Amino acid sequence: MAAVPAAGGVARGRGVTSFQRKAAAGSRLAAVAGTRPSVRHGQLLLSSGLPSLDCVLGGGVAVGTLLLIEEDKYGLYSNLLYKYFLAEGVVCGHDLFVASAKEHPDNILKELPAPLLDDTHRNELGEEATAVKSEDFQDSMKIAWRYQNLPKMEASPTTSTKFGHYYDVSKTMSPELFQSIKCHSFYLPEELSLQAKMKTCNMNSAYTRLLESIHRIIYQEGFDGSDPQKKQKNILRIGIQSLGSMLWGDDICSSDTPEDVHSLTKFLYVLRGLLRKSLSACIITVPAHLIQNKAIMERVTNLSDTVVGLESFIGSERETNPLYKDYHGLVHVHQIPRLNSLICDVSDTKDLAFRLKRKLFTIETVLIEGSNTKDVFHFNLAKEQMNIALLSN
Amino acid sequence: MFAELNELLDASPQRPERGKFTLLRDTRTDGSFLVHHFLSFYLRAGCKVCFVALLQSFSHYNIVAQKLGISLTAAKERGQLVFLEGLKSCLDLLFAEEEEQSGHPSPLQFISESTSNLKALFDFVRTSLTPADSDSWKGPVLLVDDLSVLLSLGAAPVAVLDFIHYCRVVVCSQLKGNIVVLVHSNEDSEDEENELVVNSLCHHSDLILWVEGLATGFCKDVHGQIKIIRRVSLELTAEQDLVQIYQYKIQDKNVTFFARGLSAAVL
């Protein structure tokens, strides 16, 4: 007799497994347009506007974190990344906060690249991609075997359209797309005349004003999530251009022993606090090559979440190097944040380069081909063997 | 809490040592996994912990602690854990309305003052670790995640060293508790202030755990190497410091340690 209820218990136990989808939590997270939860740490991710960069950064930029871009020498490509980040916000319907001391934010917004949403564009690019593929096929015998099993970075616009879009750098975004978007702008020369209310904390006045402005928008527009919003939740994308440059009134770029060493790091710390408490993500470009004092960059990196450096080949001897003939520069991923976990998503390949095609800007793994394939291949093999030898010592 | 690290350090939460100063130092890699280890270790051991978390938010530490089998929220409610969330109290300090401020100074008061004086932070540590009559926790523990942040926030190196010295006197000597501090150090970075702090802390530590990224660069299966330095020389015997070197790999909920060159991927 006792066996019957026990069997029932087992059956019930089977029915209620622990493998249940957290439907409620999932749907709540997915409610914000243009985001997806991370597999690793459950944090909401945004696209940086460049799917190949998202891939390298472990899926995207997490909400509440800071993406720091070290500018290339002439700021050409870092500016593109900056615009991609904002353009992605426009396409996803996020609110924008554009801060600059150089260009007027309105002009920056006017020059955002046009998204490739139509099928015609896709076909066009599809043709381009297939052309490239056939070329690849012909070259396939030349490519060293060690590259064959490498994961391909998503470089062609065929996959998901909801998260991460592709942009045509040759066209600017049509003004209709902006109509539903809330843009907050911060142009330093205009703001300096206003009176600051915040405590100055021995911080550069430009930074104080910028923080005050970000704080005001986060709390006024309800991005802090403290009062439950009636309307749809949205993300604030913050973009700050050339932070730390002379135009922000900072002397870290102009002097070896700057008087004001702590302004930038203090700013980043407070900004980190603001971001962590709100539904927002921030991109900052910093002219790192101008900062002579290495200690400052070390501290800045420590206070940022994701740090990516761009090194363009313009004016460097690598421009004519046959190794890099297909690329316009190198990408250095300096730091990937550890969020809610002990480990971080590091991509397996560290040799990354970017290239600016006619319309698309992409980040790819450096593939070495051409006349000196053999030498390079042997060099790499020797390097790997050396690594193993050193490891085993 | 990583069982393998406990074995290497010959420590166990059943019998935590008293009066020790442990320095966690990381170079070219992130040593925060050690902070998570010591946080869960001392909470398991039943010590009263004051955690000065300057770098990350509470939820980050809480989620990682949950993976290691500890709930920080529960520990806070029990009164076992006093958590100072630097990012939050910094915002409170900067954006608070003048009239709202109570007489109680913020622990991070030094940010808004011209003199970099960490007295408020020290007072916070002292009041939170001084045992009341009612609680029955074992020795108090001070844990600091990233002392280097204090330098970034404008504190002078001497002020940081003073702060640590005062804490040692109160926590290690008077209350017979432990201090665990994380610092970044990178000889290449030319950060003289930071090097000054790191070097002088090294001289005073009873135990140094020095985590370094591999000199040969990134590796998927070996995340870095850890140097465990036991400062036997501090006890004024004529012996040398004991140094052990291991390599480690961080996994989702655990860290494995192995002798150099003996990672599972190489064997």
Contacts between the chains, C-beta under 8 A, distances in Angstrom:
chain1	res1	chain2	res2	distance
A	41	B	63	7.7
A	198	B	94	6.1
A	198	B	95	6.6
A	199	B	93	7.8
A	199	B	94	5.8
A	199	B	112	5.1
A	201	B	94	6.5
A	201	B	111	5.4
A	201	B	112	4.6
A	202	B	112	7.9
A	202	B	114	6.1
A	202	B	154	6.7
A	211	B	94	7.6
A	215	B	95	5.7
A	262	B	152	7.0
A	262	B	153	7.0
A	262	B	154	4.0
A	265	B	152	3.9
A	265	B	153	7.0
A	265	B	154	8.0
A	266	B	111	6.9
A	266	B	152	7.4
A	266	B	153	5.9
A	266	B	154	6.3
A	269	B	87	7.5
A	269	B	90	6.4
A	269	B	149	7.1
A	269	B	152	6.6
A	269	B	153	6.1
A	270	B	90	6.0
A	270	B	91	6.8
A	270	B	94	6.1
A	272	B	87	5.9
A	273	B	87	3.7
A	273	B	88	6.5
A	273	B	90	5.3
A	273	B	91	4.5
A	274	B	91	6.6
A	276	B	57	4.7
A	276	B	87	5.6
A	277	B	57	8.0
A	277	B	87	7.8
A	277	B	88	7.3
A	277	B	91	6.9
A	293	B	190	7.4
A	294	B	188	7.4
A	294	B	189	5.2
A	294	B	190	4.8
A	294	B	191	7.4
A	295	B	189	5.5
A	295	B	190	5.5
A	295	B	191	3.4
A	295	B	192	7.3
A	295	B	193	7.5
A	295	B	194	7.1
A	298	B	184	7.8
A	298	B	186	6.2
A	298	B	189	4.1
A	298	B	191	5.8
A	299	B	148	7.4
A	299	B	151	7.4
A	299	B	152	4.6
A	299	B	191	7.2
A	302	B	146	7.7
A	302	B	148	6.6
A	302	B	149	7.6
A	302	B	152	7.2
A	302	B	184	6.2
A	303	B	149	7.4
A	303	B	152	6.2
A	338	B	30	6.3
A	338	B	32	6.5
A	339	B	60	6.6
A	340	B	59	7.4
A	340	B	60	5.6
A	340	B	63	4.2
A	340	B	64	6.5
A	341	B	63	7.5
A	341	B	64	6.4
A	341	B	67	7.2
A	341	B	252	7.0
A	342	B	32	8.0
A	342	B	33	5.1
A	342	B	36	6.6
A	342	B	64	6.3
A	342	B	67	7.4
A	342	B	250	5.2
A	342	B	251	7.5
A	342	B	252	7.0
A	342	B	253	7.4
A	342	B	255	7.3
A	343	B	250	5.1
A	343	B	251	7.2
A	343	B	252	6.6
A	346	B	218	7.2
A	348	B	220	6.4
A	350	B	217	7.6
A	350	B	218	5.7
A	386	B	216	7.4
A	387	B	216	4.7
A	387	B	217	7.4
A	387	B	219	7.2
A	388	B	266	6.6
A	390	B	215	7.2
A	390	B	216	5.0
A	391	B	214	7.5
A	391	B	216	6.9
A	391	B	219	7.2
A	391	B	222	6.4
A	391	B	247	7.9
A	391	B	260	7.5
A	391	B	261	5.4
A	391	B	263	7.2
A	391	B	266	6.0
A	392	B	260	7.7
A	392	B	261	3.4
A	392	B	262	8.0
A	392	B	266	6.0
A	393	B	260	6.8
A	393	B	261	6.1
